[in-house]
Amino acid sequence: MPAPALALTMPTFHQARLPNGMRLVVVERRGLPLVTALLNVQAGSLMDPPDKSGLAELSLGLLSKGAQLGSRRLDAAALAAAAESLGGGFEISTGALGSRLSLTVMTPQLDQALGLLAAVSRAPTLPEAELARSRAQMLETLQFEQSDPAALAEKLARRLFWGDAEPGRQSSAKTLSRIKRADVQAFCRQYLRPEHLSLVLAGDLDLAQGRALALRHFGQWQPRPTALPAISEAQARPDPPPEKSASALPRNLVLDLPGSGQSTVLVVAPFVGLASRASQPSLGSPGQDLTLARSGALANAVLGLGYSSRINQEVRIKRGLSYGAFSNVESLPEGGMLTLGAQTQPAKAGEVLDLLRAELRKLSEAEVTPSELAARQAVLIGELGRQLESTQGLAAAVAEQIERGEDLAELALLPQQLQALDASAVKAFASRFWGADSLRSIVVTDLALAGAGLRELLPQAWVIPAEQLDLDAASLRKTGRKP
């Protein structure tokens, strides 16, 4: 029998501000001589201009491809070698709300590692040749995705749900071709500034040590007088986003991809967005918006988080229709999106779609049992515990809170807030957000093999042949006509 659950010990997040406005967060974790240094940049894909989607990813990715380090001008190979000589390597990622540059090294190498992070963020050279190489790599990925049912379904889901709003825009050959080195330089000048960066140090050090190192490497970096543009003109709100941005698109879409060995089936629905925390009564007693977000996370865990989740039980365990079914959620300033999905044989696509929709309906019709609720709460808390076991996970958890605009103290209270929720909170959330009229369905399949069942489930769906797909077009078709 399993042993009793281990108590989750939450770390303490120590914070400070450098004179130039840079935010410093130190999470002390003794026992191993390791430190993860993560630089969080308030610039993500939502900052991309409408006609240049992919600019943030290209720009931030170039930071490690060339930099001025003191009197030395280092190219991509020299920077990689410098990081490897410290026992680490640059990790750079770009999300919707922010980007991250990080290095994990042994404690004695932290000083040099921060010198490298400072160089690539303060004095990147942004070489033209590296921009061309990075663009070519992104174009190759886009070309590969044209035959990947999962990648195509994800892109279509974002377009159907968000329409022309910022989260629905995605990089393409057209948008990438418009990005020049001058665009990258302007992007970095605008967003790489100390007052809008956060340095997270997680591991074998304390706040005093972290502050001394941060001042040494970033203290002379001067802030800029101009303000950053807002992520979105829309006000943060917990309710589903307005329909107007996606009104020209269908609720259901089938992409005919002949020869695809697998079909990808997705169902998308609204989720809670990033709400302002200004009205929080206190951290110990979460406000309505935060409680709503926690309820949504728990509802998502019931649906599709982990092997024993509801949709995985129905689709894989009971029927063997897929190797696995999943759900995930995304919260943004303009709202949020839930995605349920699975891959299956083309002939089973209709059956899988029906099962996914049915599980969404059930969650708003009946309360989960106490045992199921407790199990899903344990899953969420356990996942958090596993993330916090490594210095990389600690730093990433801090970055996630910063990008969402949430207080770090709220993270420490997450386990008890999840435990305080009951079955009625899950049902209420599902009833509010996941009504039948709010759902959208996307199926990428070989339509000749899908059978009549799929057509019966989606009688009004747009059907687009893969060779006619154009994600940049309002109609999603190269011809410009509706399917």
SVG drawing of the C-alpha trace seen along z (x, -y; Angstrom):
<svg xmlns="http://www.w3.org/2000/svg" viewBox="-27 -59 66 61">
<polyline fill="none" stroke="black" stroke-width="0.4" points="0.0,0.0 1.2,-3.5 2.8,-5.4 1.1,-8.5 1.5,-11.6 4.5,-13.7 3.8,-17.2 4.6,-19.9 7.0,-22.5 6.7,-25.7 9.8,-27.8 10.2,-31.4 10.5,-34.0 12.9,-36.9 12.5,-40.0 14.3,-43.2 14.6,-46.1 17.8,-47.3 18.2,-51.1 17.6,-50.9 14.2,-49.2 15.2,-45.6 13.3,-43.1 15.3,-40.5 13.8,-37.3 16.0,-34.8 14.7,-31.4 17.1,-29.8 17.6,-26.1 20.6,-24.6 21.9,-21.1 23.3,-21.0 25.8,-23.5 23.5,-24.5 21.9,-27.8 19.5,-28.5 19.8,-32.1 16.7,-33.1 16.1,-36.4 12.4,-37.1 11.6,-39.5 8.2,-41.2 8.0,-40.5 6.2,-37.6 4.3,-36.7 1.4,-39.0 3.8,-41.9 4.2,-40.9 2.9,-43.4 -0.1,-42.0 1.8,-41.6 5.1,-40.3 4.1,-37.4 7.2,-35.6 9.1,-38.8 9.4,-38.1 10.6,-34.5 13.1,-35.5 14.4,-38.5 14.8,-36.7 16.3,-33.7 19.1,-35.8 20.3,-37.0 22.6,-33.9 23.9,-34.2 26.2,-37.0 27.1,-39.5 29.8,-42.0 31.4,-40.7 33.8,-43.3 36.3,-43.9 35.5,-40.6 32.9,-40.2 31.6,-36.7 29.7,-34.9 27.1,-32.1 29.8,-29.3 31.9,-31.3 28.9,-32.0 27.8,-28.4 31.4,-27.3 31.5,-29.9 28.3,-28.5 29.4,-24.9 32.7,-25.7 30.7,-26.6 28.8,-23.3 25.6,-24.7 23.9,-26.0 21.6,-28.8 17.9,-28.0 15.7,-30.5 12.0,-30.3 9.3,-32.7 5.6,-32.4 2.6,-34.6 3.2,-36.9 7.0,-36.8 10.3,-35.2 13.0,-33.6 16.8,-33.3 18.4,-30.9 21.6,-29.1 22.0,-26.4 25.5,-26.1 27.4,-25.0 27.5,-27.8 31.2,-28.7 30.4,-29.4 27.4,-31.7 29.4,-34.9 30.6,-34.1 27.2,-32.8 25.6,-36.1 28.2,-37.8 27.1,-35.9 23.4,-36.6 24.2,-40.3 26.2,-40.3 23.5,-38.7 20.7,-40.9 22.6,-44.2 24.8,-44.0 23.5,-41.5 24.9,-41.9 21.9,-40.4 23.9,-39.2 22.2,-39.3 23.5,-35.9 22.1,-34.4 18.7,-36.0 18.6,-34.4 19.5,-31.1 16.9,-31.3 14.2,-32.4 15.1,-29.4 14.8,-27.0 11.4,-28.4 10.3,-28.1 11.4,-24.5 9.4,-23.8 6.3,-25.4 6.8,-23.3 7.0,-20.1 3.9,-21.0 1.9,-21.1 1.7,-17.3 1.4,-17.0 -2.3,-16.6 -1.5,-17.6 0.3,-20.8 -2.4,-21.8 -5.2,-21.1 -3.6,-23.3 -3.1,-26.2 -6.7,-25.9 -8.0,-25.8 -6.3,-29.1 -7.7,-30.7 -11.3,-29.5 -11.3,-30.5 -9.4,-33.8 -10.1,-35.0 -8.1,-38.1 -7.3,-38.9 -3.6,-38.9 -3.6,-35.3 -5.0,-34.0 -2.2,-35.4 0.6,-32.9 3.8,-33.1 3.8,-32.0 6.1,-32.2 4.5,-35.6 4.9,-37.2 8.5,-35.8 9.6,-37.2 8.6,-40.7 10.9,-40.7 14.2,-42.5 17.2,-43.0 16.0,-46.6 12.7,-45.1 14.7,-42.8 16.9,-45.7 13.9,-47.9 12.2,-45.1 15.2,-44.5 15.7,-48.2 12.1,-48.5 11.8,-45.5 15.2,-44.8 15.4,-47.4 16.1,-46.8 13.0,-48.2 10.9,-45.7 13.1,-42.6 13.2,-40.2 16.3,-38.3 15.4,-35.0 18.1,-33.2 17.0,-29.8 19.4,-27.5 22.4,-27.7 22.5,-31.4 20.7,-33.9 19.3,-37.4 22.4,-39.3 24.6,-37.2 22.1,-37.5 21.8,-41.2 25.5,-41.7 25.9,-39.6 22.9,-41.4 24.4,-44.8 27.8,-43.7 26.4,-42.6 23.2,-44.6 23.5,-47.6 25.0,-50.0 22.3,-49.3 20.3,-52.4 16.5,-52.4 14.7,-54.1 12.3,-57.0 9.6,-55.7 6.8,-53.4 6.2,-50.0 3.1,-49.4 0.3,-47.4 0.0,-43.7 -3.6,-44.2 -6.1,-47.0 -8.7,-44.7 -9.3,-44.9 -8.4,-41.8 -11.5,-39.9 -12.5,-36.4 -15.3,-35.9 -15.1,-34.3 -13.7,-36.7 -16.3,-38.4 -17.3,-36.5 -16.8,-39.4 -13.2,-38.6 -14.1,-35.1 -17.5,-35.7 -16.5,-35.2 -15.2,-31.7 -17.1,-28.5 -17.7,-26.7 -16.7,-23.4 -14.0,-22.7 -12.7,-19.6 -9.4,-19.7 -9.1,-17.0 -5.5,-15.7 -5.3,-12.7 -2.8,-10.1 -2.5,-11.0 -2.2,-7.9 -3.7,-9.5 -6.5,-12.0 -6.3,-14.8 -9.5,-15.7 -9.8,-18.9 -12.6,-20.6 -11.9,-24.1 -14.0,-26.2 -13.6,-29.4 -11.5,-29.5 -10.9,-32.1 -8.6,-34.9 -6.0,-36.9 -7.9,-39.1 -6.6,-42.0 -5.4,-41.2 -5.9,-44.8 -9.2,-44.0 -7.8,-41.0 -9.0,-41.4 -6.0,-39.6 -3.6,-36.8 -4.9,-34.5 -8.5,-34.9 -8.4,-34.8 -10.7,-37.1 -13.4,-35.9 -11.2,-36.0 -8.4,-34.0 -10.9,-31.4 -12.4,-31.2 -9.0,-30.5 -8.3,-27.8 -11.7,-26.2 -10.9,-26.2 -7.5,-24.5 -9.2,-21.8 -12.0,-21.3 -9.3,-20.9 -7.5,-18.3 -10.7,-16.3 -11.1,-16.4 -7.7,-15.7 -4.7,-16.0 -3.0,-12.7 -3.6,-9.1 -6.6,-8.7 -8.4,-11.8 -11.9,-11.4 -11.2,-11.8 -8.2,-9.5 -10.3,-6.8 -13.1,-7.1 -10.9,-7.4 -7.9,-5.2 -8.5,-3.0 -12.1,-1.8 -12.1,-1.9 -8.5,-1.9 -9.2,-4.6 -6.0,-6.5 -2.6,-6.3 -3.8,-9.1 -6.3,-12.0 -5.4,-15.3 -6.7,-18.7 -4.8,-21.9 -5.7,-25.5 -4.3,-28.9 -5.1,-32.2 -4.3,-35.5 -5.4,-39.2 -8.1,-38.8 -9.6,-35.6 -8.7,-32.0 -9.0,-28.8 -9.5,-25.2 -8.3,-22.5 -9.3,-18.8 -7.7,-16.5 -6.7,-13.1 -5.2,-11.3 -7.0,-8.4 -7.6,-6.4 -9.5,-8.3 -12.5,-5.9 -12.7,-6.6 -12.5,-10.4 -16.3,-10.9 -16.5,-8.6 -13.6,-10.4 -15.2,-13.8 -18.5,-12.6 -16.7,-11.4 -14.8,-14.6 -18.0,-16.7 -19.9,-14.4 -17.3,-14.7 -17.5,-18.4 -21.3,-18.3 -21.1,-15.9 -18.9,-18.2 -21.6,-20.9 -24.5,-18.5 -23.3,-16.6 -20.8,-17.2 -17.7,-15.1 -17.5,-12.6 -15.5,-13.3 -12.9,-10.6 -12.4,-11.9 -12.1,-15.5 -9.5,-14.5 -7.5,-12.6 -7.5,-15.5 -6.5,-17.9 -3.6,-15.6 -2.6,-15.5 -2.3,-19.3 -0.5,-19.7 1.8,-16.8 2.7,-18.4 3.6,-21.6 5.7,-19.7 7.6,-17.9 8.2,-21.2 9.7,-22.8 12.1,-19.9 14.7,-21.3 16.3,-24.8 15.0,-25.0 11.5,-24.2 11.7,-26.8 12.9,-29.5 10.2,-28.6 7.4,-28.7 8.5,-32.2 8.6,-33.3 5.1,-32.0 3.8,-34.0 5.5,-37.2 4.2,-36.7 0.6,-36.3 1.0,-39.4 0.3,-37.4 1.9,-38.0 4.6,-35.4 3.0,-34.9 -0.1,-33.5 2.0,-30.6 3.0,-29.6 -0.7,-29.5 -1.8,-27.5 -2.0,-24.1 -4.3,-25.2 -6.4,-27.2 -6.9,-24.1 -7.8,-22.0 -10.4,-24.5 -12.4,-24.0 -15.4,-21.6 -17.3,-19.8 -19.8,-22.6 -17.0,-25.0 -16.0,-22.6 -19.6,-22.2 -20.2,-26.0 -17.1,-26.7 -18.1,-24.2 -21.6,-25.5 -20.4,-29.1 -17.8,-28.5 -18.5,-25.3 -22.0,-25.4 -22.8,-23.7 -22.9,-27.0 -19.4,-27.9 -17.7,-24.8 -15.7,-24.6 -14.5,-21.4 -11.5,-20.8 -10.8,-17.5 -7.8,-17.0 -8.2,-13.7 -8.2,-11.8 -11.9,-12.5 -12.2,-9.5 -11.5,-7.2 -13.4,-9.1 -16.8,-7.6 -20.3,-9.1 -20.3,-9.4 -18.0,-12.4 -20.2,-14.2 -23.3,-13.5 -21.7,-15.0 -20.6,-18.1 -23.2,-18.7 -22.5,-22.5 -18.8,-22.3 -16.5,-23.9 -14.5,-21.3 -11.2,-22.5 -8.8,-20.5 -5.3,-20.7 -3.9,-22.0 -6.3,-25.0 -5.5,-25.9 -4.1,-29.4 -3.9,-30.4 -3.3,-34.0 -6.6,-34.3 -9.8,-35.4 -11.6,-32.4 -8.7,-30.1 -8.6,-29.2 -6.2,-30.3 -9.2,-31.1 -10.6,-33.6 -14.1,-31.9 -15.9,-30.2 -15.9,-26.4"/>
</svg>
